[in-house]
């Protein structure tokens, strides 16, 4: 398995921010979004939710200022738009972040946060 190690080290070397190991319960809400007339996808302006979503229970593996690694109770494909919610262990604040699944291998996924607010960025900086 030397090639697997090489692949992982390339991923770690390309990360912008270091990750903090964090093992807490989390909830992932997978958003099933429909295209709006603007043709854009995402959560926010120009998007209409079809009223459908899937709640997936998870545990965090690690967190950084730009994303997180999770173990889920069901598989989610790469490209899925999600809302990740977990309690910050240091102060008990509930943190909910819009994210996209960028890596999916079975029940383990890598998320990239999408446009966190200033308050969310501050909480993530303090956490990491």
LINHU-V841622 format. One record per residue. N is the residue number from 1. RES is the residue in one letter. PSI is psi in radians with two decimals (none if undefined). BURIAL is I if it has 9 or more other ideal C-beta (glycine too) atoms within 8 Angstrom, else O. Layout:
BEGIN
((N RES PSI BURIAL) (N RES PSI BURIAL))
END
This chain:
BEGIN
((1 X 0.50 O) (2 X -0.60 O) (3 X -0.61 O) (4 X -0.71 O) (5 X -0.71 O) (6 X -0.74 O) (7 X -0.79 O) (8 X -0.73 O) (9 X -0.56 O) (10 X -0.68 O) (11 X -0.82 O) (12 X -0.65 O) (13 X -0.48 O) (14 X -0.09 O) (15 X 2.45 I) (16 X -0.64 O) (17 X 2.55 O) (18 X 2.70 O) (19 X 2.58 I) (20 X 2.25 I) (21 X 2.28 O) (22 X 2.13 I) (23 X 1.59 O) (24 X 2.73 I) (25 X 2.53 O) (26 X 2.85 I) (27 X 2.30 I) (28 X 2.15 I) (29 X 1.93 I) (30 X 2.13 I) (31 X 2.13 I) (32 X 1.73 I) (33 X 2.56 I) (34 X 2.68 O) (35 X 2.39 O) (36 X 3.03 I) (37 X -0.36 O) (38 X -0.26 O) (39 X 0.08 O) (40 X 2.71 O) (41 X 2.64 O) (42 X -2.96 I) (43 X 2.20 I) (44 X -2.54 O) (45 X 2.46 O) (46 X 0.15 O) (47 X 2.43 I) (48 X 2.22 O) (49 X 2.35 I) (50 X 0.14 O) (51 X 0.10 O) (52 X 2.44 O) (53 X 2.80 O) (54 X 2.21 O) (55 X 2.21 O) (56 X 2.23 I) (57 X 2.56 I) (58 X 2.98 I) (59 X 2.38 I) (60 X 2.59 I) (61 X -0.80 I) (62 X 2.82 I) (63 X 2.50 I) (64 X -3.09 I) (65 X -0.29 O) (66 X -0.13 O) (67 X -3.00 I) (68 X 2.72 I) (69 X 2.41 I) (70 X 2.72 I) (71 X 2.20 O) (72 X 2.89 I) (73 X -0.09 O) (74 X 2.80 O) (75 X 2.51 O) (76 X 2.34 I) (77 X 2.72 O) (78 X 2.51 O) (79 X -0.18 O) (80 X 2.38 I) (81 X 2.30 I) (82 X 2.88 I) (83 X 2.06 I) (84 X 2.20 I) (85 X 2.26 I) (86 X 2.79 I) (87 X 2.29 I) (88 X 2.12 I) (89 X -0.56 O) (90 X -0.64 O) (91 X 0.00 O) (92 X 0.08 O) (93 X 2.38 O) (94 X 2.16 O) (95 X 2.13 I) (96 X 2.11 O) (97 X 2.38 I) (98 X 2.34 I) (99 X 2.95 I) (100 X 2.41 I) (101 X 2.03 I) (102 X -0.31 O) (103 X 2.30 O) (104 X 2.11 I) (105 X 1.65 O) (106 X -2.16 O) (107 X 0.06 O) (108 X 2.35 I) (109 X 2.73 I) (110 X 2.29 I) (111 X 2.56 I) (112 X 2.19 I) (113 X 2.49 I) (114 X 2.02 I) (115 X 1.09 O) (116 X 2.62 I) (117 X 2.95 O) (118 X -0.71 O) (119 X -0.73 O) (120 X -0.72 I) (121 X -0.67 I) (122 X -0.81 O) (123 X -0.73 I) (124 X -0.70 I) (125 X -0.77 O) (126 X -0.63 O) (127 X -0.67 I) (128 X none I))
END
